[in-house]
Amino acid sequence: MSDDRAFLTRSAAIASIATALFLIGLKFWATAQTGSMAMLGSLADTTLDLIASIATLVGVWIAAQPADKNHRFGHGKAESLSAMFQVMLIALSASAIGFRSLQNLVEGSTTRAAPEGIAVSLIAIAATVLLLGWQRYVIKRTKSVAISADHVHYQSDLLLNAAVIAALVLDQYLGFARADPLFGLAIAAWLLWGAWRAASEAIDNLMDREWPEDKRQRFVEIAARHPELSNLHDLRTRTAGNRDFVQFHVDLPENMTVGESHDIIERVEADLLREFPDADVLIHIDPEGHVDEPGNTLAEQDEFARLEQGKLEDKE
């Protein structure tokens, strides 16, 4: 599974780099031909896409490295660091495009060679659609944060290229001269929104945010298949790039031997790992009735009881 994931994430990053190089050449030529601010904004975005895609390739390559002496939890957070680097680039690009568009809106600007610009934008849309299709497949299979951030860039490219076409048509054929800088401002705003969305997921990863509730519940449901266990509490979950980490406490009879307890926990771990193959699971055993942190409802909450309560509420 890990080898397949590494191959898929690297292939998506390499495809992004190849697409960006192709589009940069086209858009550089089109910008020189048209003088369009919207096209310049699209060129700047694609140039940053190239830099970001290279950062993505580095990030997913580092994240795929196995745990070592100095990184015993692996290198998964390299993906989130790569995503944050991309976010900073997007924000800088959006600020520069917004400033230049405001300047042109005040001072006035003209475009030219609309057919060439429109043709380049249509080619860019076709190439981006192909890349997005592959990225969606990879994200579905790997849940990669870095590829997801890269995906945001190229999703925005579809709108950026459509905006370039609209700006050139309005300016050249309908005589609305302010269309180009206005679309430039819209592109800048869209880029900032995309940066915010990409940053949110990366920050959650770096800050060890708990799993989504449905994923946590699925985990508890699998553990609940084992009637030997009771009072599953102090459940803590997080995701670091390509790895999930889970730890929790369970109660077992106080008179049970170490060997018997070990055999039960081994079966539980095996069952959980069949459903969550990329998880690192740590289980702590408490004697029945033991309270680790009196008064700490966060630690002492019985997840099995919470699961049953949820089922009862659903029936009602």
Phi, psi and omega per residue, in radians:
M1 nan -0.787 -3.116
S2 -1.128 -0.715 3.125
D3 -1.135 -0.745 3.105
D4 -1.079 -0.727 -3.140
R5 -1.094 -0.785 -3.136
A6 -1.070 -0.729 3.131
F7 -1.112 -0.791 -3.101
L8 -1.135 -0.794 -3.120
T9 -1.146 -0.692 3.108
R10 -1.147 -0.706 -3.133
S11 -1.115 -0.682 3.122
A12 -1.158 -0.684 3.124
A13 -1.163 -0.736 3.133
I14 -1.152 -0.698 3.095
A15 -1.085 -0.662 3.108
S16 -1.123 -0.741 3.141
I17 -1.108 -0.806 -3.128
A18 -1.082 -0.745 3.126
T19 -1.117 -0.757 -3.131
A20 -1.094 -0.740 3.122
L21 -1.064 -0.763 3.127
F22 -1.079 -0.793 -3.081
L23 -1.254 -0.579 3.113
I24 -1.065 -0.782 3.122
G25 -1.043 -0.795 3.137
L26 -1.113 -0.813 -3.038
K27 -1.285 -0.533 3.063
F28 -1.079 -0.784 3.108
W29 -1.113 -0.762 -3.100
A30 -1.173 -0.646 3.105
T31 -1.101 -0.741 3.111
A32 -1.126 -0.601 -3.112
Q33 -1.326 -0.657 -2.991
T34 -1.740 -0.502 -3.036
G35 1.179 0.352 -3.050
S36 -1.441 2.312 3.051
M37 -1.182 -0.645 3.106
A38 -1.106 -0.719 3.100
M39 -1.176 -0.676 3.081
L40 -1.076 -0.725 3.099
G41 -1.084 -0.706 3.116
S42 -1.153 -0.690 3.092
L43 -1.102 -0.792 3.135
A44 -1.070 -0.727 3.132
D45 -1.108 -0.730 -3.130
T46 -1.200 -0.632 3.074
T47 -1.080 -0.752 3.086
L48 -1.186 -0.579 3.048
D49 -1.016 -0.706 3.132
L50 -1.095 -0.848 3.133
I51 -1.064 -0.771 -3.134
A52 -1.136 -0.651 3.134
S53 -1.177 -0.622 3.051
I54 -1.127 -0.746 3.090
A55 -1.086 -0.657 3.103
T56 -1.095 -0.774 3.138
L57 -1.058 -0.757 3.099
V58 -1.109 -0.767 -3.111
G59 -1.086 -0.815 -3.109
V60 -1.241 -0.512 3.093
W61 -1.178 -0.777 3.110
I62 -1.142 -0.746 -3.103
A63 -1.082 -0.492 -3.111
A64 -1.381 -0.184 -3.128
Q65 -1.202 2.477 -3.130
P66 -1.209 2.838 3.083
A67 -1.035 2.578 3.116
D68 -2.359 -3.026 -3.053
K69 -1.032 -0.664 -3.079
N70 -1.630 -0.197 -3.138
H71 -2.372 1.289 -3.006
R72 -1.265 -0.296 3.054
F73 -1.642 0.164 -3.135
G74 1.549 -2.970 -3.054
H75 -2.091 0.392 -3.004
G76 -1.027 -0.554 -3.073
K77 -1.252 -0.114 3.038
A78 -1.035 -0.560 3.111
E79 -1.106 -0.730 -3.134
S80 -1.203 -0.648 3.082
L81 -1.113 -0.696 3.080
S82 -1.090 -0.734 3.139
A83 -1.108 -0.705 3.130
M84 -1.149 -0.635 3.072
F85 -1.070 -0.751 3.111
Q86 -1.085 -0.708 -3.129
V87 -1.071 -0.746 3.123
M88 -1.090 -0.698 3.109
L89 -1.126 -0.736 3.134
I90 -1.080 -0.771 -3.117
A91 -1.104 -0.728 3.108
L92 -1.115 -0.757 3.128
S93 -1.069 -0.798 -3.122
A94 -1.091 -0.697 -3.141
S95 -1.117 -0.758 -3.134
A96 -1.147 -0.763 3.134
I97 -1.126 -0.740 3.127
G98 -1.076 -0.756 3.135
F99 -1.103 -0.812 -3.116
R100 -1.155 -0.637 3.130
S101 -1.166 -0.727 3.079
L102 -1.060 -0.741 3.125
Q103 -1.040 -0.811 -3.140
N104 -1.202 -0.541 3.116
L105 -1.150 -0.679 -3.136
V106 -1.314 -0.807 -3.035
E107 -1.483 -0.368 -3.080
G108 1.574 2.563 3.141
S109 -2.719 2.798 3.120
T110 -2.298 2.683 3.071
T111 -2.042 2.961 -3.135
R112 -2.638 3.042 3.055
A113 0.861 0.873 -3.106
A114 -1.025 -0.726 -3.108
P115 -1.006 -0.726 3.134
E116 -1.109 -0.762 3.130
G117 -1.117 -0.708 3.129
I118 -1.141 -0.747 -3.136
A119 -1.088 -0.764 3.122
V120 -1.095 -0.711 -3.138
S121 -1.136 -0.647 3.104
L122 -1.164 -0.708 3.079
I123 -1.102 -0.728 3.135
A124 -1.086 -0.694 3.122
I125 -1.093 -0.765 -3.128
A126 -1.100 -0.791 3.137
A127 -1.124 -0.670 -3.119
T128 -1.199 -0.664 3.117
V129 -1.066 -0.724 3.112
L130 -1.100 -0.778 3.139
L131 -1.120 -0.765 -3.126
L132 -1.057 -0.647 3.108
G133 -1.067 -0.762 3.123
W134 -1.205 -0.710 3.129
Q135 -1.083 -0.737 3.119
R136 -1.051 -0.704 3.111
Y137 -1.087 -0.794 -3.121
V138 -1.142 -0.755 -3.133
I139 -1.101 -0.717 3.120
K140 -1.076 -0.634 -3.109
R141 -1.442 -0.546 -2.966
T142 -2.000 -0.362 -3.056
K143 1.021 0.536 -3.079
S144 -1.203 2.201 3.106
V145 -1.194 -0.706 -3.108
A146 -1.149 -0.779 3.123
I147 -1.170 -0.621 3.087
S148 -1.072 -0.731 3.105
A149 -1.133 -0.725 3.104
D150 -1.107 -0.637 3.135
H151 -1.064 -0.644 3.118
V152 -1.039 -0.744 3.132
H153 -0.980 -0.884 -3.013
Y154 -1.339 -0.429 2.972
Q155 -1.095 -0.770 3.133
S156 -1.138 -0.504 3.133
D157 -1.047 -0.607 3.113
L158 -1.041 -0.811 3.130
L159 -1.218 -0.643 3.132
L160 -1.062 -0.809 -3.124
N161 -1.184 -0.644 3.061
A162 -1.133 -0.655 3.113
A163 -1.137 -0.665 3.100
V164 -1.073 -0.794 3.123
I165 -1.049 -0.807 -3.133
A166 -1.101 -0.732 -3.127
A167 -1.100 -0.773 -3.127
L168 -1.166 -0.714 3.134
V169 -1.115 -0.834 -3.128
L170 -1.110 -0.700 -3.100
D171 -1.272 -0.935 -2.989
Q172 -1.395 -0.653 -2.999
Y173 -1.827 -0.426 -3.114
L174 -1.959 -0.041 3.025
G175 1.319 0.275 3.111
F176 -1.600 1.580 -2.972
A177 -1.160 -0.444 -3.107
R178 -1.488 -0.019 -3.105
A179 -1.054 -0.745 -3.054
D180 -1.082 -0.931 3.116
P181 -1.143 -0.555 3.102
L182 -1.142 -0.715 3.072
F183 -1.174 -0.568 3.060
G184 -1.065 -0.740 3.092
L185 -1.127 -0.710 3.121
A186 -1.099 -0.689 3.106
I187 -1.094 -0.753 3.139
A188 -1.061 -0.749 3.130
A189 -1.125 -0.714 3.124
W190 -1.114 -0.703 3.122
L191 -1.091 -0.735 3.130
L192 -1.124 -0.673 3.096
W193 -1.128 -0.736 3.095
G194 -1.101 -0.676 3.112
A195 -1.101 -0.709 3.134
W196 -1.101 -0.764 -3.139
R197 -1.132 -0.755 -3.138
A198 -1.157 -0.660 -3.122
A199 -1.152 -0.641 -3.077
S200 -1.030 -0.803 -3.121
E201 -1.188 -0.721 -3.137
A202 -1.136 -0.701 3.131
I203 -1.148 -0.736 3.078
D204 -0.976 -0.734 -3.135
N205 -1.139 -0.814 -3.112
L206 -1.190 -0.527 -3.111
M207 -1.598 0.163 3.091
D208 1.007 0.820 3.095
R209 -1.127 2.530 3.110
E210 -1.091 2.714 3.073
W211 -1.026 2.772 2.979
P212 -1.029 2.648 -3.028
E213 -1.021 -0.687 -3.112
D214 -1.163 -0.588 3.110
K215 -1.250 -0.716 3.068
R216 -1.061 -0.765 -3.106
Q217 -1.115 -0.697 3.117
R218 -1.067 -0.703 3.131
F219 -1.091 -0.800 -3.135
V220 -1.133 -0.670 3.127
E221 -1.046 -0.679 -3.140
I222 -1.210 -0.744 3.102
A223 -1.097 -0.576 -3.101
A224 -1.227 -0.171 3.070
R225 -1.153 -0.274 -3.055
H226 -1.796 1.759 -3.068
P227 -1.143 -0.271 3.127
E228 -1.151 -0.434 -3.087
L229 -1.536 2.615 3.002
S230 -2.550 2.748 3.056
N231 0.897 1.077 3.037
L232 -1.264 2.036 -3.069
H233 -2.440 3.061 -3.086
D234 0.892 0.779 3.118
L235 -1.330 2.151 3.136
R236 -2.229 2.264 -3.107
T237 -2.294 2.644 3.044
R238 -2.815 2.884 3.095
T239 -2.268 2.338 3.092
A240 -2.193 1.647 3.126
G241 1.116 -1.876 -3.054
N242 -1.751 0.192 -3.110
R243 -2.259 2.479 2.983
D244 -1.781 2.512 3.104
F245 -2.220 2.263 -3.101
V246 -2.364 2.412 2.990
Q247 -2.475 2.558 3.118
F248 -2.813 2.887 3.085
H249 -1.900 2.563 3.000
V250 -2.377 2.687 3.088
D251 -1.639 2.400 2.998
L252 -2.307 2.737 -3.113
P253 -0.957 2.419 -3.064
E254 -1.120 -0.504 -3.095
N255 -1.557 0.090 3.133
M256 -1.311 2.466 -3.136
T257 -1.301 2.834 3.111
V258 -1.042 -0.730 -3.131
G259 -1.094 -0.756 3.132
E260 -1.132 -0.747 3.113
S261 -1.088 -0.743 -3.131
H262 -1.071 -0.750 -3.131
D263 -1.091 -0.718 3.118
I264 -1.105 -0.829 -3.110
I265 -1.128 -0.625 3.099
E266 -1.092 -0.725 3.120
R267 -1.164 -0.700 3.116
V268 -1.094 -0.819 3.141
E269 -1.054 -0.770 -3.141
A270 -1.069 -0.724 3.127
D271 -1.126 -0.772 -3.132
L272 -1.144 -0.690 -3.088
L273 -1.276 -0.383 3.027
R274 -1.142 -0.617 3.140
E275 -1.548 -0.499 -3.132
F276 -2.211 1.274 -3.000
P277 -1.141 -0.376 -3.127
D278 -1.746 0.365 -3.096
A279 -1.723 2.600 3.000
D280 -1.920 1.926 -2.990
V281 -1.886 2.263 3.087
L282 -2.164 2.105 -3.084
I283 -2.040 2.251 3.092
H284 -1.883 2.337 -3.106
I285 -1.722 2.285 3.023
D286 -2.009 2.557 3.004
P287 -1.229 2.525 -3.102
E288 -0.907 2.334 3.108
G289 1.585 -0.197 -3.125
H290 -1.260 2.457 3.082
V291 -2.057 2.077 -3.093
D292 -1.281 -0.868 -3.064
E293 -2.329 1.506 -3.117
P294 -0.933 2.291 3.101
G295 1.542 -0.206 -3.136
N296 -1.576 1.641 -3.090
T297 -1.164 -0.451 3.120
L298 -1.168 -0.729 -3.118
A299 -1.435 -0.647 -2.979
E300 -1.595 0.018 3.141
Q301 -1.090 2.203 -3.139
D302 -1.433 1.900 -3.087
E303 -1.201 -0.543 3.077
F304 -1.120 -0.788 3.127
A305 -1.129 -0.671 3.123
R306 -1.136 -0.665 3.111
L307 -1.119 -0.792 3.130
E308 -1.111 -0.691 3.121
Q309 -1.094 -0.713 3.103
G310 -1.081 -0.714 3.141
K311 -1.126 -0.714 3.122
L312 -1.114 -0.726 -3.134
E313 -1.151 -0.644 3.114
D314 -1.118 -0.655 3.139
K315 -1.172 -0.603 -3.133
E316 -1.260 nan nan
